[in-house]
Amino acid sequence: MSDWCFSAELGLTKPDAELYLSVAESIGAAPAEILYFDDVQRSVDAALHAGGTAHLWTSQPQGERCLRENGFVAEPSG
């Protein structure tokens, strides 16, 4: 994982779908190649509507599991 984006830095606000499209464009990726996390369901829904993969953030363990399940980090060994 090499790119992090924050809505305030882009001058856009969630849940504006343009935010998610702007993030994808800024890193040269398709929205479907990006995994978005948010702790507000309507922001998750907006990312999904823009074509991204998005999950509601509920805890660090859940977030780590989601990253693994979506192929963003390797399964722990051993």
C-alpha positions, 0 to 999 in steps of 0.5 A: 500500500503506497498511497493515502488520500485525505478528503480535506487535502483534496478540497472535497467533502464526503459523501460527494462521489467526485471525491472518490473519482478524484482520488482514483484519478490522482493516483492513476487507478480505476476506482475499483482498484481502490479500497476505501474505509470510512466509519460512516455508512453513507460515505461507504455507499458513495464510494461504492456508487463511484465504483470503488470497493468500500467497507465500513470501519468498525475496528482495527482487526476488522480493517486488517482482515478486510485488507487481507481478504481484498488482497492488499496485504498478505495473510500472516504466516505461521 
